[in-house]
Amino acid sequence: MFEINGKVALVTGARRGMGKSHALALAKQGAKVVVTDISQEECETVVDEIKSSGGEAVAFKLDVTNASDVNQVFDEVVSQFSRLDILVNNAGIYIPKPALEITEDDWDKMIDINLKGEFLCAQRAAREMAKNKWGRIINISSIDSGGVGVGLAGGAHYAASKGGVIGLTEVLATEFAPLGITVNAIGPGAIDTPMIASAQITEEAMKQLMAGVPIGRVGKPEEVSAAVVFLASEEASYVTGATLFVDGGWLAQ
């Protein structure tokens, strides 16, 4: 089950953390993986890891906030592989700051990368997927996205961007269904990634956070990647417009 042999998958923000994990997981299931991020060199390292395990992958530097950059990279991917089947919109940032201190530049940067970037990539991907009447778009949101009773202090701009991702997912699912394309979102909880480390959450604050998670620990990137693989597969053909929370039971409390 969940084999995607021969499918071409593009992952944004794939040089490290969850994005890297998603790229490795898709390659393991037989996909040809396009590893993209802002650092070509770090993307090449991920490609080397995939190839060392017998997979097929290429790397491209990509700024998801720049439409012309998105179009150029997608053009190259289609030129090389003649198709695009799966998009994992993973690129994102989290820079916590109290709401009263968020500047206009802070706000714009967060929205541009976390929300605008996902739209630009999804739009271009859908144009390619529609040619074959088959596609999977998987948008990475967050448990901190509104409407679920989780509002993390210091993340007003982050929560706004990730809530926007869920709204975007639902609309695109409706519009792209006739094209043979499913669009879903994943809302990770606390996952052990460089992004979490850079947030510099204190040990005490992390203990308090984990007290509200039934499983009682931080999640692993691979546990989110398993959901990515499922949503990318044929077995998920009747799932679209959904948000799958991978949170250790956080929302069950």
N, C-alpha and C positions, 0 to 999 in steps of 0.2 A: 504493500500500500504506500501511497504518497510518493511514488516515483514520478520524477519529472524529466526523464531522460530526453535529451535533445532540445529541451526548452531553453530559451535565452532569457536570462534574468539579470536585470540591472539593479544594483543596490547603491543607494546614496549614503554618504557618511560612513563608508565601509572600511576606513583605514584602521579602526580600532573599536573596542567596546562592543555594543550590541550589533552594530553594522557589520563588523568583521565576523562576528558569530553567525549572523544571518547568511553572509556570503559563503562561509565554510559549510553551513548546513545545507544550503541549496546545492552546492557543488557535490556534496556527499550523496545527494539524492539523484544526481545525474544531470543537473543543469549546467549549461555553459554560463559562467558568471562574469558580469562586467562590474568590476570593482571601481567605484568612483568616490572622490573626496577632494578636499582642497590641497592635499599633498600627493603628488604623483609618486614620489619616492616611497612613502608609507603604503600606498596602494599596491605598488609593485611587490612589496614584502608579503602582502596578503596573497597576491597572485602566485608568488613562489611557493607559499605554503599549500595552496590548492593544487598546484601542479605536482608538488612532491608527493601528494596523496593520490595521484593519477587523474586529477580533474582537469578541466579546461577553463581558463580564465584570462581576461585581459584587464588592463588598468587604464583609467583616464582621469585626468585632473578635471574637476567640475565644481563650479560655483553655482549652486542651485538658485541663487537670487538673480542671476543674470540670464535673461531669456535667450540672448544670442549665444551664450556659452552652452546653455541647455540644448539648443537646436544643433549646434556644431557637434557636440558629443553624441547626441542621438543619431545624427546623420552618419557619423563614423561607425557607430555600432551597427546600424542597418546596412551600411555599405559592406561591413566585414561579415555579418551573420545573415543578412537578407531578411531579418525579422526581429521582433522583440515580443516576448510572451509574458514576462513577469516584471513588475516594478515594485521594489520595496523602498518606499519613501521614508528613509530612516534619518537623514541628515537633520540635526537639530542642536540647539545650545540651551544651556540652563545657567544663567548668571543671576543668582538671587540678590535682591535689593529691596528694601522697604518701599512701599508704594509712594510715600511722600518724597522719596529721593530718586525715583525713576525719571530720567531725562527723556526728552523726545527722541534723542539718538538711541538710548537704551531700548525704548519701545519699538522704534522702527527696525532696529537690528534683529530683535527677537521675532517680530512678526514676519520680517522678510525671509529669514532662514527657516523658521519653524512652520510657517503657513504659506506664504507666497511661493516658496521653493517647492513645496509639495504640490501646489496647484500647477505650477509651470511644468514640472516633470510629469504629473498625471495627464495633463492636457496633451502633451507631446506623445507620451506613451500610448494613449488611447488612439491617436491618429494612426499609429503603426499597428496596434493590435486589431483595430477594426478591419484592416486589410485581410486578416485571416479569420475573422469572426471568433476569436478566442483571446482572452487576456485575463490577467490577474493583477490588480493594483492593491497593494497593502500599505496603508498609511500608518505610521507609528505616532500615536497620540500619547496619552498619559493618564494615570489615575487622577492627576491634578488637572482636570479639564472641565469642571463644573457639572452640576446636576446630579452628583453622586455623594454629596456630603463631605467632600474632602477639599479643604482650602488651605494650602500650605503658605504660611506667612513668608513674605519675601518673593512671592512668585506671581504677582498680579499680571505682569506681561506674559509670563510663561503660561499660566493657566488660560489666559485669553487666547494665546496662539494655539494651544492644544485643544481647547474647546472648539475653536474654529476648524481644526482638523476633523473633528467628529461631524460637525455640520457639513463640511465640504464632502466628506465621505458619503453621507446619506444622499446628498443631492447628486453626486456623480454616479452613485449606484443606480439611481433612477434613470438618469440620462444615458448611461452607458450599457444598461442591460440589453437593449435591442441590438447592440453591437457585438454581443457575445462576451462582454467584459464584466467581471465582478469587481466590486470595490468594497473593501473592508478595512477596519481599523483595529489596531491592537493598543490597549491601554496598560502598559507595564506599571507595576507598583515600584517599590524600592528594589533596584537591581544593581548588582555590584559591577559598576562601570567607572571609567575615568571621569565621567561627568559627575557622578555622585561624589567621588573623591575630591574633585575640584570645588565642590560646593562647601567643603570644609565644615561639615556637620559635626558638632561636638559629640563625644562619646555618650554623654548624658542624654543629649537630644536624640541620638540614634536609639538608645535604650527605650526611651519613651515612645518613639515611633514604632519599634518592634513589639512593644507591649500591646499594640492594637492589631497585630498581625497574627492570626491563629497559628500559622505554621512556625512563627517565632524566629524567622531569620530573613536575611536579605536574599533576594532571588539571584539566580545565575543567568547570564546572557543566553546560555544554551536553552534554558527553560522558556524563554520568549521565542527563540528561534524555532522551537518545535511547533509553536502556533503559526509562525510564518510559513513553514513548510506545509502544514495542513491547508492553510488558506490559499497557497499557491498550487495545490494539487487538484486533480480531477475530482477527488472525493469531496471537495468543498464546492462543487458546481452549483449547489442550491443555496449557498450562503452568500448574501450580498447586502450591503448597507448596515452590516452589524459591527459592533464594537466588542471585541473579546478582551476582557480584563484578565491580565496575568499578574495577580497581586498577592498570592499566598493567603487569600481569604480576607484581606483588608476590608473589602466592602461588605463582607458578611456580618461585620460587627454592628 
